[in-house]
Amino acid sequence: MRKKIVAGNWKCNTTVKEGVELAKSVNELVLTKGAKDVVVVLGTPFTHLTSVVDAVDANRINVASQNCAAEPKGAFTGEVSVSMIKSTGATYVIIGHSERREYYHETSETLNKKLALTLEQGLTPIYCCGEALAIREAGTQNAFVKKQLDETVFLLPKEQLLKVVIAYEPIWAIGTGKTASTQQAQDMLAYIRGLIAAKYSKEVAAEISILYGGSCSASNANELFSQPDIDGGLIGGASLKAADFLSIINAY
Ligand code: PGA
């Protein structure tokens, strides 16, 4: 059975102190009121990982980095390797977020290195894909997302793909308040699941958690999560408020 996952992506927000406070609030709310069958992940800045891991109940809250180095170690000033991330107690790594692809020019080749290192260290990649507005307007979003997946996660053998969480985040919906319609989100996630079924098998497709991201909020999560192929969300802005994040966790 595939998992329901609600993952927060704090992006470049909060000081360590603020992040720990936020993590503690989320922890408290999730332990007392959170839906038990939803996997909760907090994607924090690198600087916060250790403190946030220490602040939460490891049996209930998972911690993610938002990126990782594409090399295992060495002379790469400013980079943070997967083994460093692992040593903090974090268990997930967000890979290929559109902001990284766009502002830091991350290519499929780079993402493949990050995926390999993450899987090698036994951490769970949350692999992001999604199209820009011009592509959506041209109606070529399916081909675009297929290419992103073909060049990266679909090169993995079945056993490894089964360890990956996929997040579809249309760029035009990220941080804009303009969510994809429930139908647009469901259609794309069903399309991705269909691609997995065709390339691997129906059984593999049924096992992979596929998340929606892009202005997912306390007010629209319920409708989004009611769709058969939407297994949860990758949440940016709304993950910075513990009460909103809890409402999304409880939106199933
Ligand atoms: P948003 O961000 O929820 O603020 O749109 C989602 C994301 O980029 O992961």
Residues whose N, C-alpha, C, O or C-beta is under 5 A from the ligand:
A	BS01	PGA	N9 A173 I174 G175 T176 G213 G214 S215 C216 L234 I235 G236 G237 A238
